[in-house]
Amino acid sequence: MPVAKTENLNIASFDHMPSPEEIKARVPLTERAAASVLAGRQALGAILDRKDPRLFLVVGPCSIHDPVAGLDYARRLKALADEVSETMLLVMRVYFEKPRTSTGWKGFINDPFMNDTFRIDVGMEKARRFLLDVCELGLPTATEALDPNAPQYYGDLVSWTAIGARTSESQTHREMASGLSTPVGFKNATDGDLEVAINAIISAAHPHSFLGINNHGQSSVIRTRGNRHGHVVLRGGGGRPNYDTVSIRLAEQALAKAKLQPNIVVDCSHANSWKKPEYQPLVMKDVVHQIREGNRSVVGLMIESNIEAGNQPIPADLQQLRYGCSVTDACVDWAATEDMIRKAHAVLREALAQRERAA
């Protein structure tokens, strides 16, 4: 009598996925892109180590769905980055993976054609090509690490990584973060709990061993050295923002109690803006004011921004998509982005000089 089948009962198919090595061979790292990535990581490390008094800004679309519009945005951001480089390091938000509470579009890698064909093999190659194009502009990139195998495919093109509110508590993501080559920002939990992010920073700073894939796509035991550039990202939660002076002070105290460097990034979107993009400039203005008044723990900010304001549902006819408008969270438009950053630049010129003298 044959043995009853006990595995893969809910699996429809196993489709071939090219290895990281194959994808990289199709979209190879260039000298110019590598220089951009390394310069971005070094600058971010210097800010986190308090060797550079500037702020870093992770700014860009909630998610990338149209590489043409995304590159249009990147060119605009590069020009603005050069303009404000005295006070801020601008890092483009390039998010390809979208965590979902229940259902919805999971991002450009998972479904690049936005039609439920889920050509992950195509999405991964297109995502890598987009990152390469942005890096070749001389602009560092930031992304959210969701799939633990994805960094093997494009991690060499990323300068800063976020671990989201839904995954900061995940052991898998803490292990992954311990081996990433970038600084990593851990967001507080969706209920506002900060301890989750602090524990994640401590965990990721230590070496780990876990199951993953290597560059050839083979299952491997990955052994990491630990990542010393973990830091907290305040994104609000539990029905309230947490970027105000009191919340920042409480975060400083919690980091000090854990014997961690008081490095804080404020996400101007999500619960901090009640998911209303028009409130993001108010959040940024408040935080910049805190810095002007002497705050030294805030080292960065995050802004969800696109060419056009708001967001849009994904239509059945993709030709109806509005150019440069988010299909996930609503964003501020480019005009508002320029205004926010230029106003912050004007205030920070003097404030950061004082911060440097106090260091």
Summary of the structure (lengths in Angstrom):
residues: 359
radius of gyration: 20.1
end to end distance: 76.2
largest distance: 81.5
contacts: 1233
relative contact order: 0.14
helix: 41%
strand: 16%
